[in-house]
Amino acid sequence: MAPRPTLPALTFPDLQARILDMVDTAIIVIDLDGHIIFANRFASTLYGWGHDDLVGTAAGDLMDKAIARETQTEIAQAILRGGSWQGTFDVRRKDGWVITVRAVDTPLLDDDGNIVGIISAGMDASRERAAEQQLLERTRAAQVSQFLADCGTAIASSSDYEEALVELGRSCVPFLADLCMVDLAEADHVRRVVAAHHLPDHQELVEGLSEQSPDPGGAHPAVSALRSGQVAFSPEMSDEFLRSTTRSDEHFAIVKALNFQSYICVPLVARGRILGALTLVSCNAARRFTEDDLHIAQEVAWRASLMLDNARLFSESSHIAQVLQASLMPPSLPAIPGIELAARYVAFGAGIEVGGDFYDVFSAGYGAWVFVLGDVCGRGPEAAVVTGLIRHTLRSAVHEVRQPGRLLGVVNDVLLRDADDDQLFSTLLCGVLRSHAGSMRLSLANAGHPPPIVIRADGNIETPTGDDTIVGVFENLRWRSRPLVLQEGDLLLAYTDGITEARREGEFFGEERLAAVAHAARHLPLESIADRVIDAVRQFAGNEPSDDLALVALRVVPS
C-alpha cells in the first residue's frame, strides 16, 4: 500500500501564507493606521508593485484618486458593524496603467474579537468596467439617436415654422437641457419664439423670461451668436455673467429663481445666413454641460436651421405664387346689368406653385360681355405664361372679334406662334353675353372644356352640347359658336375639371353630384351657391383638393 502524502513541516501561519499565494485574488491586510502589513503574491501581480514595496505602504497611495469621504465613511461603518463592504476603485500600477479593482473588505479580528485591521480581497474588474462603459456608451448613443429622431419629428410636425420650433423646444427638455430657448433675428431686434422648461410649475417664470428678449446691443450669448455665428458654451454661469446678460433686476431675478448653472448657445445658420440662435440652459447644479452635449446641440441646431431656411423659402415662394396667381385673375367681377355674377378659385396644395386654372369676365363693348374659363396643361411659370397670354389675347382680340368661336381661333394662332413649349395647351370655355328683350343671349364656344350646367328657373337642368378641340395643338382649326338663351331666374355654372374629377377612394365627384348640389341651392344668393359647391367638393375629397378648382356662376335677374 502506497504511503499517504504528508504536509511539509510548516507552521500554521506559513501554511496560510502559502495557500494565499496560490489564490488568483489580491489579498492585502491593512492595519488601523491604513498601512499594508501583508500582501500575497497575486497582489504584486495585480497592483504591479513588488512585495517589499507593498508592505508598509499606505493603502491610499495605491489609488488613482483619493477615496471620497462618503465612501470612506461607508467602509468604516460596514467594518465596525462586523460586516463586509464591496465596491470598485481605480488603482494606478507602478507602470502607470490605471486598472479598476473590485474589492471586498472584511474586518480582521484578534483573539478577543477586537478589530485590528482590514482584510481586502481585490479582483481585476477592468474588463467588467470596460464592458459596463461600452454598454453605457451604446445606450447613450441609442438615446441620442432616438432624441434626434424625435427632434426631426417635432420639426416636421407643423408647416408653420414657429409652431415647429415650439415643438422642437419641448423635445429638447429634459433630455438635453432643463430649459430651451430659440431667438430669431428680425431686422433691428431679436424675437424670442420659444422658452420651454421641463417643469410645468416653472411656467410662470418661463413666461416672464419670454417677455425679456435679449438686448440686441447686449452681451447675451444669443446676441453674440447672432452677430458672429460662433458657438458659446460654458459649464459655469457666475452671478457676474448673469448680470451682464440680463436686461433688468427683474430679468436677473428670474434667471436666479430658475437656478441657471450652465449653458450652450448655438447659432442657427443656413447657406451662410444667420437665422437665429438655440440656447440650452442647465438649471441643476448636478448637471454641467460637456463637449458631448455641445455636439448634440449643434446637430439639433443644424436640423432646425434647415427647417427655418426651408420655411423662409416656402413663404417667399408662396407669396410670389399668390401674387402671380392673383395677377392671372380679374381683380373683381364687373357689374353687368341683368346678370348676377360669382366666381371662385381654390389652388391645389399649399399654393407654392401657380396653377393652370383661370377665369375672366370683361366687357366687349357695345353692350356685350365676355366670360372665359380655362385649364392650361401643367403648372408653374410655364403655365402662368400661357394663362397670361390667353387672357391678354382675348382682351385685345375682342375689340375686333365678338364671336366666341373666332376668339378661340385667335387664341389658337397666338399659342402656336408665341408659346415656347409645344406641350402647353389649354381647354377653354368662352361665352359672349348680350341683353335682348328681357332675356340674355349667350353665344358659347367650347375647346375641350367640361360643358357648363344650366339650371332653369323652373328647376330643369340642361347641359349645352358642343365640345371641340383644345387650343394650342393644331393649326387652321375652327370653333363653332352655339347659341343659348337665358331667361330671368336661369342659372349657368361653368367650372374646371378639378371640381368634377375630385376623388374619394377612386370615386369621382362627377357632373351629377355637382348638378345636384347647385340645384338644391338654386334659390340662394349666387355667392352662397358658389360656396356650397366648393364646400361640397372639399367634404367629398377630404378637404384638400387634388387639383385646382375654378368656377364662374351667372344668373339672369331683373335689370
C-alpha positions as CSV (number, residue, x, y, z in Angstrom):
1,M,0.0,0.0,0.0
2,A,1.5,3.4,-1.0
3,P,2.4,5.7,1.8
4,R,0.0,8.7,2.3
5,P,1.4,12.1,1.4
6,T,2.4,14.3,4.3
7,L,2.2,18.1,4.6
8,P,5.6,19.8,4.7
9,A,6.7,20.9,8.1
10,L,5.2,24.4,8.1
11,T,3.9,26.4,10.9
12,F,0.1,27.2,10.5
13,P,0.8,30.9,9.7
14,D,3.3,29.8,7.0
15,L,0.7,27.4,5.6
16,Q,-1.9,30.1,5.5
17,A,0.5,32.4,3.6
18,R,1.4,29.6,1.2
19,I,-2.3,29.0,0.4
20,L,-3.0,32.7,-0.1
21,D,-0.1,32.9,-2.5
22,M,-1.8,30.2,-4.6
23,V,-5.1,32.3,-5.0
24,D,-5.6,34.5,-8.1
25,T,-7.0,37.2,-5.9
26,A,-5.1,40.1,-4.5
27,I,-5.2,39.7,-0.7
28,I,-3.8,42.5,1.4
29,V,-4.2,43.2,5.1
30,I,-4.3,46.8,6.3
31,D,-3.8,47.9,9.9
32,L,-5.8,50.5,11.6
33,D,-3.4,53.2,10.5
34,G,-4.1,52.4,6.9
35,H,-0.8,50.7,6.1
36,I,-0.4,47.4,4.3
37,I,1.1,44.7,6.7
38,F,0.5,41.7,4.4
39,A,0.2,41.1,0.7
40,N,0.0,37.8,-1.2
41,R,1.8,37.1,-4.4
42,F,-1.1,38.0,-6.7
43,A,-1.3,41.4,-5.0
44,S,2.1,42.2,-6.6
45,T,0.9,40.9,-9.9
46,L,-2.4,42.9,-9.9
47,Y,-1.1,46.1,-8.5
48,G,2.3,46.0,-10.3
49,W,4.4,46.6,-7.2
50,G,6.9,44.2,-5.6
51,H,6.0,42.5,-2.3
52,D,8.5,44.6,-0.3
53,D,7.2,47.8,-2.0
54,L,3.6,47.0,-1.0
55,V,4.2,46.0,2.7
56,G,4.5,49.2,4.8
57,T,2.9,51.4,2.1
58,A,-0.2,53.4,2.9
59,A,-3.1,51.7,1.1
60,G,-4.4,55.0,-0.1
61,D,-1.2,55.6,-2.1
62,L,-2.3,52.9,-4.5
63,M,-5.4,54.7,-5.5
64,D,-5.5,56.7,-8.7
65,K,-7.8,59.2,-7.0
66,A,-8.4,59.8,-3.3
67,I,-11.4,57.8,-2.0
68,A,-14.4,60.1,-1.5
69,R,-15.1,60.9,2.1
70,E,-18.6,59.5,1.8
71,T,-17.1,56.1,0.6
72,Q,-14.6,56.1,3.5
73,T,-17.5,56.6,5.9
74,E,-19.5,53.8,4.3
75,I,-16.5,51.4,4.5
76,A,-15.8,52.3,8.1
77,Q,-19.5,51.8,9.2
78,A,-19.6,48.4,7.5
79,I,-16.4,47.2,9.2
80,L,-17.4,48.5,12.6
81,R,-20.6,46.5,12.4
82,G,-18.6,43.4,11.8
83,G,-19.8,43.1,8.2
84,S,-18.2,43.5,4.8
85,W,-18.1,46.1,2.1
86,Q,-17.6,45.8,-1.6
87,G,-17.0,48.3,-4.3
88,T,-14.7,49.4,-7.1
89,F,-11.5,51.5,-7.1
90,D,-9.3,52.8,-9.8
91,V,-5.7,51.8,-8.9
92,R,-2.6,53.2,-10.6
93,R,0.0,50.4,-11.1
94,K,3.7,51.1,-10.8
95,D,4.0,51.1,-14.6
96,G,1.4,53.9,-14.8
97,W,-1.5,51.9,-16.1
98,V,-4.8,52.5,-14.3
99,I,-6.9,49.4,-13.6
100,T,-10.3,49.0,-12.0
101,V,-10.3,46.8,-8.9
102,R,-13.4,45.3,-7.3
103,A,-12.6,44.9,-3.6
104,V,-14.3,43.1,-0.8
105,D,-13.2,44.4,2.6
106,T,-13.9,42.5,5.9
107,P,-12.7,43.2,9.4
108,L,-9.6,41.4,10.9
109,L,-10.2,40.4,14.5
110,D,-7.8,39.4,17.3
111,D,-8.4,36.5,19.7
112,D,-10.6,38.8,21.8
113,G,-12.8,39.8,18.9
114,N,-11.4,43.3,18.6
115,I,-10.9,44.8,15.1
116,V,-7.2,45.2,14.5
117,G,-7.3,45.7,10.7
118,I,-9.0,45.1,7.4
119,I,-8.6,42.2,5.0
120,S,-9.2,43.4,1.4
121,A,-9.6,40.9,-1.4
122,G,-9.2,42.6,-4.8
123,M,-10.0,41.3,-8.3
124,D,-9.3,42.9,-11.7
125,A,-12.6,44.5,-12.8
126,S,-11.2,46.4,-15.7
127,R,-12.9,44.2,-18.3
128,E,-16.1,44.4,-16.4
129,R,-15.8,48.2,-16.1
130,A,-14.9,48.4,-19.8
131,A,-18.0,46.3,-20.7
132,E,-20.1,48.5,-18.5
133,Q,-18.7,51.6,-20.1
134,Q,-19.3,50.2,-23.6
135,L,-22.9,49.3,-22.6
136,L,-23.4,52.9,-21.3
137,E,-21.9,54.3,-24.5
138,R,-24.2,52.2,-26.6
139,T,-27.2,53.0,-24.5
140,R,-26.3,56.7,-24.7
141,A,-25.8,56.5,-28.5
142,A,-29.2,54.9,-28.8
143,Q,-30.8,57.6,-26.6
144,V,-29.1,60.3,-28.7
145,S,-30.3,58.7,-31.9
146,Q,-33.8,58.5,-30.7
147,F,-33.7,62.1,-29.4
148,L,-32.5,63.4,-32.8
149,A,-35.3,61.4,-34.5
150,D,-37.8,62.9,-32.1
151,C,-36.4,66.4,-32.9
152,G,-36.8,65.6,-36.6
153,T,-40.4,64.6,-36.0
154,A,-41.1,67.7,-34.0
155,I,-39.6,69.9,-36.7
156,A,-41.8,68.2,-39.3
157,S,-44.9,68.3,-37.1
158,S,-46.2,71.6,-38.5
159,S,-46.0,73.6,-41.7
160,D,-45.8,76.7,-39.5
161,Y,-42.1,77.2,-38.6
162,E,-42.8,78.9,-35.2
163,E,-45.1,76.0,-34.1
164,A,-42.4,73.6,-35.3
165,L,-39.8,75.4,-33.2
166,V,-42.0,75.3,-30.1
167,E,-42.3,71.5,-30.6
168,L,-38.5,71.3,-31.0
169,G,-38.0,73.2,-27.7
170,R,-40.3,70.8,-25.9
171,S,-38.3,67.9,-27.4
172,C,-35.0,69.2,-26.0
173,V,-36.2,69.2,-22.4
174,P,-35.3,67.4,-20.2
175,F,-33.1,65.1,-22.4
176,L,-30.7,67.8,-23.5
177,A,-31.4,70.7,-21.1
178,D,-33.7,71.9,-18.4
179,L,-34.6,75.0,-20.4
180,C,-34.6,75.6,-24.2
181,M,-34.9,79.0,-25.8
182,V,-34.9,80.0,-29.5
183,D,-34.4,83.6,-30.6
184,L,-34.8,84.8,-34.2
185,A,-33.0,87.7,-35.8
186,E,-35.6,90.1,-37.2
187,A,-34.5,93.5,-38.7
188,D,-33.1,95.5,-35.8
189,H,-34.4,93.4,-32.9
190,V,-34.3,89.9,-31.5
191,R,-37.6,88.0,-31.0
192,R,-37.9,85.1,-28.7
193,V,-40.2,82.4,-30.1
194,V,-39.5,79.5,-27.7
195,A,-38.9,79.3,-24.0
196,A,-39.6,75.7,-22.8
197,H,-38.9,74.4,-19.3
198,H,-39.3,70.7,-18.4
199,L,-41.0,71.6,-15.1
200,P,-44.6,72.7,-15.5
201,D,-44.6,74.7,-12.2
202,H,-41.9,76.9,-13.6
203,Q,-44.1,78.0,-16.5
204,E,-44.9,81.4,-15.0
205,L,-41.2,82.2,-14.6
206,V,-40.5,80.9,-18.1
207,E,-43.3,83.2,-19.5
208,G,-41.6,86.1,-17.7
209,L,-38.3,85.1,-19.3
210,S,-40.0,85.0,-22.7
211,E,-41.0,88.7,-22.2
212,Q,-37.3,89.6,-21.6
213,S,-36.0,89.2,-25.2
214,P,-32.2,89.7,-25.4
215,D,-30.9,93.2,-25.8
216,P,-29.7,93.4,-29.5
217,G,-26.8,95.5,-28.2
218,G,-26.1,93.5,-25.1
219,A,-23.8,90.7,-24.1
220,H,-26.3,87.9,-24.2
221,P,-24.9,84.7,-25.7
222,A,-27.7,84.5,-28.2
223,V,-27.0,88.0,-29.4
224,S,-23.3,87.2,-29.7
225,A,-24.2,84.1,-31.7
226,L,-26.4,86.1,-34.0
227,R,-23.7,88.6,-34.6
228,S,-20.7,86.3,-35.0
229,G,-22.2,82.9,-36.0
230,Q,-20.0,81.4,-33.3
231,V,-20.9,78.8,-30.6
232,A,-21.0,80.0,-27.0
233,F,-20.6,77.4,-24.3
234,S,-19.7,77.3,-20.5
235,P,-20.2,74.7,-17.8
236,E,-20.5,77.6,-15.3
237,M,-22.6,80.8,-15.1
238,S,-21.5,83.2,-12.4
239,D,-23.6,86.0,-11.0
240,E,-21.4,88.5,-12.7
241,F,-22.1,86.7,-16.1
242,L,-25.8,86.6,-15.4
243,R,-25.8,90.3,-14.5
244,S,-24.1,91.2,-17.8
245,T,-26.6,89.2,-19.9
246,T,-29.9,90.3,-18.3
247,R,-31.7,93.5,-19.1
248,S,-33.0,94.4,-15.7
249,D,-33.2,93.5,-12.0
250,E,-36.4,91.7,-12.8
251,H,-34.8,89.7,-15.6
252,F,-31.8,88.9,-13.2
253,A,-34.3,87.8,-10.5
254,I,-36.0,85.4,-12.9
255,V,-32.8,83.6,-14.0
256,K,-31.7,83.3,-10.4
257,A,-35.1,81.9,-9.5
258,L,-34.7,79.4,-12.3
259,N,-31.2,78.5,-11.0
260,F,-29.2,79.0,-14.1
261,Q,-26.0,76.9,-13.9
262,S,-24.6,76.0,-17.3
263,Y,-25.4,77.0,-20.9
264,I,-24.9,76.2,-24.6
265,C,-25.8,78.7,-27.3
266,V,-25.6,77.6,-31.0
267,P,-26.4,79.9,-34.0
268,L,-29.0,78.7,-36.5
269,V,-27.2,79.1,-39.8
270,A,-28.3,78.1,-43.3
271,R,-26.5,78.9,-46.5
272,G,-24.3,81.4,-44.8
273,R,-27.2,83.3,-43.3
274,I,-27.7,83.6,-39.5
275,L,-31.4,83.0,-38.9
276,G,-31.5,82.7,-35.1
277,A,-29.9,81.1,-32.0
278,L,-30.7,78.0,-30.0
279,T,-29.9,78.4,-26.2
280,L,-29.8,75.5,-23.8
281,V,-29.6,76.0,-20.0
282,S,-29.0,73.7,-17.1
283,C,-30.9,74.6,-14.0
284,N,-29.5,71.9,-11.9
285,A,-26.1,72.1,-10.1
286,A,-25.6,68.4,-10.8
287,R,-25.8,68.9,-14.5
288,R,-22.9,70.6,-16.2
289,F,-22.8,70.7,-20.0
290,T,-19.9,68.9,-21.7
291,E,-18.4,68.9,-25.2
292,D,-20.6,65.9,-26.0
293,D,-23.7,68.0,-25.1
294,L,-22.4,70.7,-27.4
295,H,-22.0,68.3,-30.3
296,I,-25.6,67.1,-29.9
297,A,-26.8,70.7,-29.6
298,Q,-25.0,71.6,-32.9
299,E,-26.8,68.7,-34.6
300,V,-30.1,69.9,-33.4
301,A,-29.3,73.4,-34.5
302,W,-28.3,72.2,-37.9
303,R,-31.7,70.5,-38.4
304,A,-33.6,73.5,-37.1
305,S,-31.7,75.8,-39.4
306,L,-32.6,73.7,-42.4
307,M,-36.2,73.8,-41.4
308,L,-36.2,77.6,-40.8
309,D,-34.5,78.1,-44.2
310,N,-36.9,75.9,-46.0
311,A,-39.8,77.7,-44.2
312,R,-38.4,81.0,-45.3
313,L,-38.1,79.9,-48.9
314,F,-41.5,78.3,-48.8
315,S,-43.0,81.5,-47.5
316,E,-41.3,83.6,-50.2
317,S,-42.3,81.2,-53.0
318,S,-45.8,81.0,-51.7
319,H,-46.0,84.8,-51.6
320,I,-44.7,85.0,-55.2
321,A,-47.1,82.3,-56.4
322,Q,-50.0,84.1,-54.7
323,V,-49.1,87.4,-56.3
324,L,-48.6,85.8,-59.7
325,Q,-51.8,83.8,-59.4
326,A,-53.8,86.9,-58.4
327,S,-52.4,88.7,-61.5
328,L,-53.9,86.0,-63.7
329,M,-57.4,86.6,-62.3
330,P,-59.6,89.7,-62.6
331,P,-59.2,91.9,-59.5
332,S,-63.0,92.0,-59.3
333,L,-66.0,90.9,-61.3
334,P,-67.7,93.6,-63.4
335,A,-71.3,94.8,-62.8
336,I,-73.4,93.6,-65.7
337,P,-76.9,94.9,-66.0
338,G,-79.4,92.0,-65.6
339,I,-76.7,89.5,-64.6
340,E,-75.7,88.3,-61.1
341,L,-72.1,87.0,-61.1
342,A,-70.0,84.9,-58.7
343,A,-66.6,83.2,-59.2
344,R,-64.3,81.0,-57.1
345,Y,-60.7,79.8,-57.4
346,V,-59.0,77.4,-55.0
347,A,-55.4,76.5,-55.5
348,F,-54.2,72.9,-55.2
349,G,-52.0,72.0,-52.2
350,A,-50.0,74.6,-50.3
351,G,-50.1,77.2,-53.1
352,I,-46.4,77.4,-53.7
353,E,-46.8,76.8,-57.4
354,V,-49.0,78.7,-59.8
355,G,-51.9,76.6,-61.1
356,G,-53.3,76.3,-64.6
357,D,-56.9,77.1,-64.0
358,F,-58.2,80.6,-64.6
359,Y,-61.3,82.6,-65.3
360,D,-62.0,86.1,-66.6
361,V,-65.1,88.3,-67.2
362,F,-64.8,91.6,-69.1
363,S,-66.6,94.0,-71.4
364,A,-66.5,93.5,-75.2
365,G,-68.1,96.9,-75.8
366,Y,-71.5,97.8,-77.4
367,G,-73.4,96.0,-74.6
368,A,-71.6,92.7,-75.0
369,W,-69.7,90.9,-72.2
370,V,-67.2,88.0,-72.4
371,F,-66.6,85.3,-69.8
372,V,-63.9,82.7,-70.2
373,L,-62.9,79.7,-68.1
374,G,-59.7,77.7,-68.9
375,D,-57.5,75.0,-67.8
376,V,-53.9,75.2,-69.1
377,C,-51.9,72.0,-69.2
378,G,-49.2,71.9,-66.5
379,R,-48.3,74.1,-63.6
380,G,-45.7,76.7,-62.6
381,P,-44.3,79.6,-64.6
382,E,-44.8,78.0,-68.0
383,A,-48.5,77.5,-67.3
384,A,-48.6,81.1,-66.0
385,V,-47.1,82.4,-69.2
386,V,-49.7,80.6,-71.3
387,T,-52.6,81.8,-69.0
388,G,-51.4,85.4,-69.2
389,L,-51.0,85.1,-73.0
390,I,-54.6,83.7,-73.4
391,R,-56.2,86.4,-71.2
392,H,-54.4,89.3,-72.9
393,T,-55.1,87.8,-76.4
394,L,-58.8,87.6,-75.6
395,R,-59.0,91.1,-74.2
396,S,-57.2,92.5,-77.2
397,A,-59.0,90.5,-79.9
398,V,-62.5,91.3,-78.6
399,H,-62.2,94.8,-80.0
400,E,-62.2,93.3,-83.5
401,V,-63.9,89.9,-82.9
402,R,-67.0,89.3,-80.8
403,Q,-67.9,85.7,-81.8
404,P,-66.5,83.2,-79.2
405,G,-65.6,80.6,-81.9
406,R,-63.5,83.1,-83.7
407,L,-61.9,84.3,-80.4
408,L,-60.8,80.8,-79.8
409,G,-59.2,80.7,-83.3
410,V,-57.2,83.8,-82.5
411,V,-56.0,82.3,-79.2
412,N,-55.0,79.1,-81.0
413,D,-53.0,81.0,-83.6
414,V,-51.2,83.0,-80.9
415,L,-50.4,80.0,-78.8
416,L,-49.0,78.1,-81.8
417,R,-46.9,81.1,-82.8
418,D,-45.8,82.5,-79.4
419,A,-45.8,79.8,-76.8
420,D,-42.3,78.5,-76.1
421,D,-43.4,74.9,-75.1
422,D,-45.4,72.9,-77.6
423,Q,-46.5,70.7,-74.7
424,L,-48.5,73.5,-73.2
425,F,-52.1,73.7,-74.4
426,S,-55.4,74.6,-72.8
427,T,-59.1,73.8,-72.6
428,L,-61.3,76.9,-72.9
429,L,-64.9,77.7,-72.5
430,C,-65.7,81.1,-74.0
431,G,-69.1,82.9,-73.9
432,V,-70.3,86.3,-75.2
433,L,-73.4,87.7,-73.4
434,R,-75.9,90.2,-74.9
435,S,-79.1,91.5,-73.4
436,H,-82.1,91.1,-75.7
437,A,-85.8,91.8,-75.0
438,G,-85.7,90.9,-71.3
439,S,-83.5,87.8,-71.7
440,M,-79.8,87.1,-72.2
441,R,-78.5,85.8,-75.5
442,L,-75.4,83.7,-74.8
443,S,-73.1,82.5,-77.6
444,L,-70.8,79.7,-76.4
445,A,-67.7,78.1,-77.9
446,N,-66.0,75.1,-76.2
447,A,-62.4,74.0,-76.8
448,G,-62.3,70.7,-75.0
449,H,-63.6,72.1,-71.7
450,P,-66.3,70.5,-69.5
451,P,-69.7,71.9,-70.7
452,P,-71.5,74.2,-68.3
453,I,-74.6,73.3,-66.3
454,V,-77.8,75.3,-66.9
455,I,-80.5,75.2,-64.2
456,R,-83.6,76.8,-65.5
457,A,-85.9,78.9,-63.3
458,D,-88.4,76.0,-63.2
459,G,-85.7,73.7,-61.9
460,N,-84.9,71.8,-65.1
461,I,-81.3,71.0,-65.7
462,E,-79.6,71.3,-69.1
463,T,-76.1,70.7,-70.4
464,P,-75.3,72.6,-73.6
465,T,-73.7,70.3,-76.1
466,G,-70.7,71.0,-78.3
467,D,-67.1,70.1,-77.5
468,D,-64.4,71.0,-80.0
469,T,-60.6,70.5,-80.0
470,I,-58.4,72.2,-77.3
471,V,-56.4,75.2,-78.3
472,G,-52.6,75.3,-78.8
473,V,-52.2,71.9,-80.6
474,F,-53.3,72.0,-84.3
475,E,-53.3,74.8,-86.9
476,N,-56.1,76.0,-89.1
477,L,-58.9,74.9,-86.8
478,R,-62.3,76.5,-86.4
479,W,-64.5,76.5,-83.4
480,R,-68.3,76.8,-83.6
481,S,-70.3,79.4,-81.7
482,R,-73.6,77.9,-80.3
483,P,-76.5,80.0,-79.1
484,L,-78.1,79.7,-75.7
485,V,-80.9,81.9,-74.4
486,L,-81.1,82.5,-70.6
487,Q,-84.4,83.8,-69.2
488,E,-84.9,85.6,-65.8
489,G,-84.0,83.2,-63.0
490,D,-81.9,80.8,-65.1
491,L,-78.6,79.9,-63.7
492,L,-75.4,78.9,-65.6
493,L,-72.5,77.2,-63.8
494,A,-69.2,76.9,-65.6
495,Y,-66.3,75.0,-64.0
496,T,-63.0,73.3,-64.4
497,D,-62.5,69.6,-64.2
498,G,-60.8,69.9,-60.7
499,I,-64.4,70.0,-59.4
500,T,-65.9,67.0,-61.2
501,E,-62.7,64.9,-61.0
502,A,-62.2,65.4,-57.3
503,R,-61.8,61.8,-55.9
504,R,-62.7,59.8,-52.8
505,E,-61.5,56.2,-52.8
506,G,-61.5,56.0,-56.6
507,E,-64.9,57.7,-57.0
508,F,-65.3,61.0,-58.8
509,F,-67.3,63.9,-57.6
510,G,-68.9,64.0,-61.0
511,E,-71.3,66.1,-63.0
512,E,-74.4,64.6,-61.5
513,R,-73.3,65.4,-57.9
514,L,-72.3,68.9,-59.0
515,A,-75.7,69.5,-60.6
516,A,-77.5,68.1,-57.6
517,V,-75.6,70.5,-55.2
518,A,-76.3,73.5,-57.4
519,H,-79.9,72.5,-57.9
520,A,-80.5,72.2,-54.2
521,A,-79.1,75.6,-53.6
522,R,-80.6,77.4,-56.6
523,H,-82.8,79.7,-54.6
524,L,-79.8,81.0,-52.5
525,P,-77.8,84.1,-53.4
526,L,-75.3,83.3,-56.1
527,E,-72.3,83.7,-53.8
528,S,-73.8,81.2,-51.4
529,I,-74.3,78.7,-54.3
530,A,-70.6,79.1,-55.3
531,D,-69.6,78.4,-51.6
532,R,-71.9,75.4,-51.4
533,V,-70.2,73.9,-54.5
534,I,-66.7,74.4,-53.2
535,D,-67.6,73.1,-49.7
536,A,-69.3,70.0,-51.2
537,V,-66.1,69.2,-53.2
538,R,-63.9,69.6,-50.2
539,Q,-66.1,67.4,-48.0
540,F,-66.2,64.8,-50.6
541,A,-62.5,64.7,-51.3
542,G,-61.4,65.1,-47.7
543,N,-61.0,68.9,-47.6
544,E,-57.8,69.0,-49.7
545,P,-58.5,69.2,-53.4
546,S,-56.3,67.1,-55.7
547,D,-56.4,69.8,-58.4
548,D,-57.1,73.5,-58.8
549,L,-60.8,74.4,-58.5
550,A,-62.4,77.2,-60.6
551,L,-65.9,78.1,-61.3
552,V,-67.9,81.0,-62.8
553,A,-71.6,81.3,-62.0
554,L,-74.1,83.7,-63.5
555,R,-77.9,84.2,-63.2
556,V,-80.3,86.4,-65.1
557,V,-82.0,88.9,-62.8
558,P,-84.3,91.8,-63.5
559,S,-82.4,94.7,-65.0
